[in-house]
Amino acid sequence: MHGQVAHQEVAETFYAISDICELNWSRIDQIELTSVAWAYYHFSVQFRENLEIARDLYPHDGRLRELDRGERNTDNLSPWPGVAKPGERMSHDEFMRRTLELTPIEESERERLRGIGQSYLATVRSLDKTSRALSIASYEDGGLEKVFRSILTAPCWEGALLLAFKHFLVEHIRFDSDPDAGHGALCRHLTPDGRVLPFWIAFKLMLVEATPRLAADR
């Protein structure tokens, strides 16, 4: 019975990730894609927080230590014009924060997106620490790579902000995709289960709230 439940939980998470991948990425415009970047910034904040939690829970885990070096205080996204100088080290959410400053948006839209992002962060932060740590493996071991490839099907990548965001996505696919030495390989031993499903549901909700056309009928 336990095996059946575990299988069902894995399937539910798979479908939640697929739901995000099947959103209308190829139909959103440049302004809507900018809203996606704003939403993803808030995702990157919780990712960094969840990784910090995983490191605290498993302080002697060498693989997580290596993953940490590739996500926080790292120069693996440097250089990028207007965001990171050659060799400059920063956490990836800081790269995204600076990316958002490359292209100004109206204050009312900024506040709307901040509100959506803060609501998302409140949801994730209310979840227990073990679940937050497990989410890292669900993200890194294939989940985010699928989502990033879907986002990259959007047609409009003009402007400094979106070019930096594209750089972020392309490089993360490279970081995660190596089955033996990539970021996924460094954390899959955490073995995520049904406890990671709420993270994906909250992520989709934030994306759709930020960019409603993503969920519009095709």
Secondary structure, DSSP 8 states (H G I E B T S, - for coil): -HHHHHHHHHHHHHHHHHHHHTSSGGG--HHHHHHHHHHHHHHHHHHHHHHHHHHHHSTT-HHHHHHHHHHSSB-TT--BTTTB-TT--B-HHHHHHHHHTTS---HHHHHHHHHHHHHHHHHHHTS-HHHHHHHHHHIIIIIHHHHHHHHTT-S---SHHHHHHHHHHHHHHHHHH-TTTSHHHHHGGG---GGGHHHHHHHHHHHHHH-GGGGS--
